[in-house]
Amino acid sequence: MSVAVRWDSPEKTIVIYDIEGRWTWEEFYPAYNEAIAMELSVTHRVDVIVDLHNAHLLPDNVLTHIKSISDKQPPNIGITVIVTKNRFIHTMYQIGIKFYSKINYYFRVAATVDEAYSMIQSAQQEA
């Protein structure tokens, strides 16, 4: 499977999606549903890292799916940081936040996992 989800630590404060190779929305949604169950299994804030650095191109209809995902976040979700160096994804993010204001609230884009952790730390301090 090209999409897997896991806790990043025993404290269960960050869920990590590991996405590799070519992947589809049909592969993503079961992992997404698993992540939602994980996030709802705790009462504290949970942030998310979606690691795409080993993934190929995004599946079709990205903006539609991101809007759908952003509208279904559990109440204890923090931010989701998408990790990629792909310029297309960075551009899609910039376009997305112009059309769907909730995207900017829930999603950020980082070039590295370390940058993602830094973004999460900053967002936690602002909360």
N, C-alpha and C positions, 0 to 999 in steps of 0.2 A: 504494500500500500504506500502511496506517495505522500499521504497526510497522516501524521500521528500527533497525539497530544499527551502532555505529561506535566506534573508539578515540577517546578524548578528546585524545590527544597522541601524538607519535612514541615516547615512552617506554613506551607500552602498559601503563599502570598502572590505567586506568579505562575500562571499557566503558560507553557511554551508549546507552540505548534511547530513541529519539524516538517517542512514541506520540501520534497525533493523531486527532481526530474519533472516529467510532464504530469500534471494533475488535473482533475476535473472537479466541478462543483459536486458531482455525485460522490466523489471521494471526500470532499471537504465537509459536507453537511453531517455525516455521521460523527466525525471528529468534533465538529462544532457542537453538536448535541451532547456529546460526552463532556466537552469542556463546560457547557452550561450546567450540567449536572454536578460537575466538580466544583464550580464556582458557587452554586447554591448549597453545597454540602458544608460550607463554612459561613460564619456570620460576619467575618471581617472583610475588608476591601481586598479585591483580587485584581491585579493588573495582568496584562497579557503581552507576550512577545510572539509574533508570527515570523519565524525565521525562513525567509525565502532565498537565502544566499546560494542554496544548491538547487533551486527550482528553475524550470524553463519559463517560457512565456506564460502569462496569465490566461485562464480560460475566458471565453466570450462573456459579454454582458457584465463586466466588472462593476461598473457604477450601480447598476440595478441591484446586484447581490450585496454590495457594501451598504447601500441604503437599507436593504432588508435586514442585514445583520445588525446595523447600528440601531435600528428600531426595536430590536428584540433583546437588548442587553439586560442582564439581571440587575437588580437594584444595588448590589454590592460591587459592581464592576468599576474598575478604575479606568485606566487608559489602555489602549492596545497599540503597541508599537510594531510596525512592519519593518523588518530588517532586510534591506536589499540595496545593491548599488546600481540597480537597473534604472536608468534615467526615465524610461517610459512610465514606470510605476510612480516615480517622484512627480512626473508631470500629471499623471492621472489623479494623484492625490490633490495637487494644486487645483485642478479642474473640479474635482469632487467637492472640495470645501466651498467652492463658489456656489454650487447648486444645492447642497444639503448641509445645513448648518450643524446638524448633529454629528456629522463625520468629524469635524474639527474637535468636537468635545471628546469623542471616544478614540479617534485614531490619530497616530503620528507616524512619520516615516523616518528611519535612521539608516545609516550606511553600515553600521556594525552592531553586534550584540552589546558590546561595551557602551556604545552610545545609547542604545535602547535602555539599558539599566540606568544610565545617567538621567535620561528623560523621565523614567518611572520614579526615580528618587526625587527629582525636582517636583514632579506632579504630586507625590505623596506629601512633600513638605508644604505645598500650596494648599492642600486640602484641609 
